[in-house]
Amino acid sequence: MPRLHGMTLSRFIVECQQRYPNATGEFTSLLIELTIAAKIISREVNKAGLVNILGQAGTVNVQGEQVTKLDVFANDTIVKALDHTGHLCVMASEEMADPIPIPQSFKKGPYVFVFDPLDGSSNIDANVNIGTIFGIFRKTTPGEDGTLTDLLQKGRALVCAGYIVYGPSTMLVYTTGQGVYGFTLDPSVGEFLLSHPAIQMPKRGKIYSANEGNAKYWAPEVQAYLDYLKGDREAARSAYSARYIGSMVADFHRTLVYGGIFMYPADTKEAKASTGKLRLLYEANPLAFVAEQAGGAATDGVQPILDVEPERMHQRTPLFIGSTDDVETCMKFLRGERSAAALG
């Protein structure tokens, strides 16, 4: 695996391909096309306050959420960048109710692409970090066209996953099951350059990230874990620091780098939240794959996220993701194991 700091992403992908003598180059080409879409979205995000791209589009997506103009732009950019490549048989977007077929005029390929075009888009007008999350599966059904079965695969079947965060700098982080690598976009040359080789998440962190505004709607076990994170003066156990951006991709990226835990539990505030709010296919699975490849963990509170059997395209899930020791401590609370001995 190449580890040269400053290597371009395209060269990195090609050199990785050379490790597999039977590789066709389709996967490599697919990733390179995705980076082009990322650059276009990054350009629009960076000038969002200067052109008519901020604000709501006046429509509601399949999730029942207001769609922003940048949501629409990002979704269309990714679809147009990838639907003609000949490498995909079907796509699915968090913003669209149904699978996205590859037009009949284009060649079909062996891969399936799922994505959240612009995570955290409700923060756009406040100039807060946002991002794109993606996952890639292999086609499992016969025939050229992709089907719903091809989309509804467990996270364990992912062959690639990652995200692009648009912040002070634009950064693409991805894994193909051989470690996690981060590339930062250098706008002066228009290339993603290797800036974070072989990322490893700390086994335990000192930061927790959660929307505590919903805490009163959480299960008692989750509330107990939150109290644990806030420390115990009498036991001289120091508190974790609370950090919450409200864009999952940004909160996860910080957790990946610094360690700790990000959690979005199920709550009782509304019916859809009782089964969790985050989307399994487009958000939880790709980030869980990245987390595990970086030495971290991710669970829905019962089982590893990557082992959850998807039943619907827009299936929701609770999520607890981060450093292995932090996630394990969280699980002990969720199982009712709150004694000092059990918590270690």
DOSE-108843 format. One line per field, with one value per residue (C-alpha): residue number from 1; residue in one letter; x, y, z. Coordinates in steps of 0.001 Angstrom, whole numbers, padded with zeros to 6 digits. Each point is the difference from the previous one (the first is absolute). Layout:
DOSE-108843
k: (NUM; ...)
r: (A; ...)
px: (X; ...)
py: (Y; ...)
pz: (Z; ...)
end
This chain:
DOSE-108843
k: (1; 2; 3; 4; 5; 6; 7; 8; 9; 10; 11; 12; 13; 14; 15; 16; 17; 18; 19; 20; 21; 22; 23; 24; 25; 26; 27; 28; 29; 30; 31; 32; 33; 34; 35; 36; 37; 38; 39; 40; 41; 42; 43; 44; 45; 46; 47; 48; 49; 50; 51; 52; 53; 54; 55; 56; 57; 58; 59; 60; 61; 62; 63; 64; 65; 66; 67; 68; 69; 70; 71; 72; 73; 74; 75; 76; 77; 78; 79; 80; 81; 82; 83; 84; 85; 86; 87; 88; 89; 90; 91; 92; 93; 94; 95; 96; 97; 98; 99; 100; 101; 102; 103; 104; 105; 106; 107; 108; 109; 110; 111; 112; 113; 114; 115; 116; 117; 118; 119; 120; 121; 122; 123; 124; 125; 126; 127; 128; 129; 130; 131; 132; 133; 134; 135; 136; 137; 138; 139; 140; 141; 142; 143; 144; 145; 146; 147; 148; 149; 150; 151; 152; 153; 154; 155; 156; 157; 158; 159; 160; 161; 162; 163; 164; 165; 166; 167; 168; 169; 170; 171; 172; 173; 174; 175; 176; 177; 178; 179; 180; 181; 182; 183; 184; 185; 186; 187; 188; 189; 190; 191; 192; 193; 194; 195; 196; 197; 198; 199; 200; 201; 202; 203; 204; 205; 206; 207; 208; 209; 210; 211; 212; 213; 214; 215; 216; 217; 218; 219; 220; 221; 222; 223; 224; 225; 226; 227; 228; 229; 230; 231; 232; 233; 234; 235; 236; 237; 238; 239; 240; 241; 242; 243; 244; 245; 246; 247; 248; 249; 250; 251; 252; 253; 254; 255; 256; 257; 258; 259; 260; 261; 262; 263; 264; 265; 266; 267; 268; 269; 270; 271; 272; 273; 274; 275; 276; 277; 278; 279; 280; 281; 282; 283; 284; 285; 286; 287; 288; 289; 290; 291; 292; 293; 294; 295; 296; 297; 298; 299; 300; 301; 302; 303; 304; 305; 306; 307; 308; 309; 310; 311; 312; 313; 314; 315; 316; 317; 318; 319; 320; 321; 322; 323; 324; 325; 326; 327; 328; 329; 330; 331; 332; 333; 334; 335; 336; 337; 338; 339; 340; 341; 342; 343; 344)
r: (M; P; R; L; H; G; M; T; L; S; R; F; I; V; E; C; Q; Q; R; Y; P; N; A; T; G; E; F; T; S; L; L; I; E; L; T; I; A; A; K; I; I; S; R; E; V; N; K; A; G; L; V; N; I; L; G; Q; A; G; T; V; N; V; Q; G; E; Q; V; T; K; L; D; V; F; A; N; D; T; I; V; K; A; L; D; H; T; G; H; L; C; V; M; A; S; E; E; M; A; D; P; I; P; I; P; Q; S; F; K; K; G; P; Y; V; F; V; F; D; P; L; D; G; S; S; N; I; D; A; N; V; N; I; G; T; I; F; G; I; F; R; K; T; T; P; G; E; D; G; T; L; T; D; L; L; Q; K; G; R; A; L; V; C; A; G; Y; I; V; Y; G; P; S; T; M; L; V; Y; T; T; G; Q; G; V; Y; G; F; T; L; D; P; S; V; G; E; F; L; L; S; H; P; A; I; Q; M; P; K; R; G; K; I; Y; S; A; N; E; G; N; A; K; Y; W; A; P; E; V; Q; A; Y; L; D; Y; L; K; G; D; R; E; A; A; R; S; A; Y; S; A; R; Y; I; G; S; M; V; A; D; F; H; R; T; L; V; Y; G; G; I; F; M; Y; P; A; D; T; K; E; A; K; A; S; T; G; K; L; R; L; L; Y; E; A; N; P; L; A; F; V; A; E; Q; A; G; G; A; A; T; D; G; V; Q; P; I; L; D; V; E; P; E; R; M; H; Q; R; T; P; L; F; I; G; S; T; D; D; V; E; T; C; M; K; F; L; R; G; E; R; S; A; A; A; L; G)
px: (000000; 001547; 000543; 001735; -001179; -001202; -000745; -002964; -003176; -000104; 003534; -000786; -003054; 001920; 002882; -002485; -001540; 003382; 000005; -002770; 001156; -003564; -001389; -001916; 000440; -003766; 000114; 002968; -001806; -003154; 001896; 001761; -003354; -001310; 002908; -000951; -003534; 001509; 002068; -003043; -002083; 002897; 000220; -003688; 000108; 002975; -001786; -003439; -000327; 000877; -002432; -003666; 000599; -000946; -003459; -002747; -001079; -003669; -000435; -000027; 002004; -001047; 001171; -002528; 002802; 000293; 002329; 002639; 001264; 003413; -001664; -001444; 003260; 002093; -002440; -000176; 003775; 000718; -002652; 001215; 003638; -000594; -003014; 001847; 003276; -001012; 001074; -003358; -003215; -002088; 000284; -001981; -000049; -001336; -001763; -001916; -002867; 000828; 003132; 001794; 000257; 002826; -001461; -000458; 002275; 002955; 002027; -000687; 002729; 000547; -000251; -002773; 000338; -001891; 000452; -001126; 000794; 000233; -000099; -000636; -001634; -002259; 003171; 000945; -001326; 002019; 003256; 000467; 001976; -002011; 000888; -000740; -000170; 000216; 000193; 000699; -001213; 000477; -003065; -001401; -002942; 000084; -000614; 001315; -002387; 000385; -002902; -001212; 001694; 003340; -000576; -001209; 003267; 001507; 002771; 002408; -000336; 001354; 003086; 000632; -001384; 000947; -000957; 000997; -000090; -000280; 001497; 003055; 001467; -001730; 001041; -000861; 000329; -000584; 000730; -000113; 000483; 003763; 000215; -001315; 001662; -000713; 000683; -000209; -000948; 002728; -001969; 003158; 000555; -003531; 001103; -000732; 003343; 000697; 000049; -001104; 001515; -001207; -002347; -000467; -002694; 001222; -001274; -001588; -000621; -001101; -002715; -003651; -002326; -003780; -003056; -000695; -003103; -001683; 001425; -003298; -001471; 002760; -000231; 001090; 003078; 001166; -000651; 002088; 002856; -000240; 000290; 003065; 001611; -000545; 002237; -000280; 001584; -000254; 001705; 002537; -000895; 000510; -002658; 000168; -000137; -003252; 000349; -002971; -000026; -003299; 001450; 000579; 002854; 001847; -000695; 001155; 003163; 001009; -000721; 002111; 002968; -000253; -001914; -003047; -003573; -002747; -003496; -003443; -002292; -003616; -002392; -003685; -000505; -001664; -000932; 002849; 002568; -001048; 001983; 002791; 000396; 003137; -000263; 001584; 000840; 001374; 001466; 000448; 001387; 002679; 001266; -000074; 002185; 002465; -000057; 000729; 002785; 001568; -000153; -003284; -003475; -003626; -003232; -003742; -000017; -000627; 002328; 002755; -001484; 001703; -001932; -003453; -002139; -001535; -003692; -000743; 001957; -000573; 000155; 000970; 002198; 001436; 003785; 002832; 003352; 003568; 002935; -000284; 000330; -002541; -002519; 000493; -000602; -003130; -001205; 000468; -002353; -002492; 000127; -000526; 003566; 000743; 002168; 003570; 001296; -002027; 001096; 003643)
py: (000000; 003323; 002426; 002955; 003210; 002464; -002656; 000904; -001978; -001152; -001385; -001624; -001743; -001219; -001332; -001819; -001553; -001349; -002230; -002040; -001610; -000835; 003502; 001424; 003653; 000566; 000620; 002355; 001979; 000200; 001526; 002502; 001132; 000413; 002311; 002218; 000323; 000806; 002830; 001497; -000141; 001460; 002905; 000816; -000367; 002353; 002753; -000662; 003440; 001708; -001660; -000989; -003460; 000536; -000507; -002551; -001406; 000075; -003785; -002813; -003206; -003586; 000436; 002810; 002565; 003363; -000256; 002695; 001254; -001491; -003373; 000012; 001145; -002634; -002797; 000912; 000421; -003468; -001680; 001697; -000755; -003722; -001165; -000081; -001601; -003560; -001146; 000099; -001972; 002092; 002852; 001127; 003416; 001108; 002810; -002232; -002335; -002712; -001662; 002012; -002165; 000322; 001375; -002669; 001920; -000553; -003129; -001751; -001117; -002286; 002580; 001528; 003546; 001390; 003536; 002908; 002905; 002694; -001063; 002867; 002130; 001709; 001787; 001390; 003500; 000261; -000923; -003175; -003012; -002378; -003106; -002821; -003622; -002971; -003769; -002464; -003606; -002686; -001029; -003317; -000683; -001303; 002215; 003427; 002219; 000480; -000857; 000835; -003205; 001383; 003098; -001751; -001674; -000144; 002459; -002942; -000317; 003494; 000019; 003699; 002794; 003494; 003627; 003452; 002778; 003574; 002188; 002231; -002382; -002645; -003499; -003418; -002995; -003532; -003679; -003082; -002329; 000543; 002878; 003557; 002800; 003719; 002396; 003789; 002042; 002447; 002672; 001438; -003158; -001437; -003336; -002026; -000696; -002690; 001795; -002678; -003420; -003113; 001800; -001745; 001044; 000138; -002936; 002476; 003705; 002834; 001536; -000922; 001319; -000113; 002192; 000427; 002028; -003390; -001589; 000033; -002185; -002633; -003372; -000014; -002070; 002629; 002782; -001902; -000250; 003735; 000642; -002261; 002031; 003187; -001285; -000600; 002545; -002281; -002875; 002418; -001249; 002776; 000904; -000403; 003193; 000583; 000920; -000004; 001657; -001365; -001224; -003704; -000220; 002802; -001449; -003431; 001394; 001604; -003283; -001899; 002309; 000616; -003037; -000097; -000739; 001428; -001148; 000564; -002218; -000828; 002311; 000272; 003527; -001195; -003293; -000163; 000802; -003035; -002135; 002522; 002920; -000717; -001902; -003454; -000197; 003479; 001117; -002688; -002835; 001982; 001751; -003263; -001611; 002886; -000167; -003732; 000290; 002716; -002220; 001393; -001451; 000763; -001462; 000634; -000787; -003717; -001187; 001380; 002350; -001925; -003144; 001598; -001515; 002856; -000358; 003374; 002557; 002787; -002107; 001945; -001085; 001167; 000383; -000107; 000325; 000763; -001384; -003689; 000465; 002826; -001955; -003050; 002071; 001413; -003524; -001013; 002789; -001015; -003565; 001284; -000803; 003171; -001281; 001247; -003510; -000437; 003357; -000779)
pz: (000000; -001009; 002881; -001599; 001655; -002615; -002630; -002189; 000565; -003631; 000216; 003371; -001457; -003052; 002113; 002227; -003110; -001064; 003076; -001657; -003294; -001076; 000596; -002949; 000931; 000285; 003744; -000394; -002693; 002141; 002924; -002240; -001463; 003545; 000869; -002942; 001404; 003407; -001473; -001726; 003198; 002005; -002443; 000406; 003798; 000213; -001896; 001463; 001541; -003271; -002396; 000140; 001424; 003663; 001446; -000479; -003329; 000979; -000014; 002562; -000456; 000689; 003606; 000528; 000231; -001745; -002988; -000446; -003329; 000733; 000778; -003501; -001570; 001807; -000805; -003690; -000245; 001393; -002158; -003187; 000816; 000506; -002011; -003348; 001140; -000842; 003484; 001801; -000314; 002433; 002511; 003035; 001639; 003349; -001877; -002413; 000830; -002535; -001383; -002677; -003130; -002462; -003265; -002668; -002355; 002331; 000640; 003322; 002400; 003018; 002799; 002104; 001371; 003019; 001306; 002124; -002332; 002665; 003633; 002410; -002681; 002551; 001187; -003408; 000525; 003233; -001817; 002070; -001250; -002180; -001981; -002418; 001214; -002385; -000170; -002824; -000272; -002636; -001983; 001266; -002323; -003586; -002993; -000926; 001958; 003727; 002297; 003491; 001165; -001172; 002122; 003145; 000937; 003468; 000723; 000219; -003764; -000698; -002199; 000537; 002156; 000964; 000203; -001197; 002575; -001240; 002712; 000480; -002562; -002107; 001034; -001428; 002330; -001265; 000504; -002198; 002966; 000089; 002481; -000059; -001952; -000095; -002876; 000180; -003054; -001013; -001885; -001530; -002056; 000079; 001424; 003119; 001703; 002581; 003345; 002490; -000812; 001842; 002411; 003342; 002452; 003638; 002093; 002403; -000281; 002265; -002196; -000366; -002679; 000275; -000414; 003716; -000799; -000502; 003187; 001890; -002750; 000195; 001726; 003686; -000892; -002487; 002498; 002563; -002475; -000678; 003748; 000079; -002792; 001973; 002788; 003723; 002354; 003045; -001829; -001471; -003453; -002498; -002509; -003742; -002039; -001909; -003674; -002381; -003414; -001283; -003298; 000490; -002480; 001826; 003451; -001185; -001598; 003292; 001804; -002537; 000583; 003755; 001246; 002271; -000965; -002193; 000821; -001430; 002098; -000712; 001825; 000761; -001350; -003192; -001592; -002530; 002701; 002049; -002429; -000344; -002364; -002020; -003267; 000081; -003699; -000654; 003345; 002649; -002136; -001882; 003134; 001976; -002658; 000235; 003806; 000141; -002560; 002172; 003089; 001342; 000430; -000824; 001363; -000022; 003716; -000562; -002745; -002228; -002602; -002812; 000986; -000225; -002757; -002049; -000790; -001605; -001998; 002493; 003150; 003117; 002880; 003313; -000129; 002540; -001764; 000992; 001965; 000856; 003770; 000039; -002058; 002229; 003138; -001615; -000782; 003640; 001037; -002674; 001360; 003539; 001172; 001955; 002860; 000338; -000597; -003169; -001337; 000647)
end
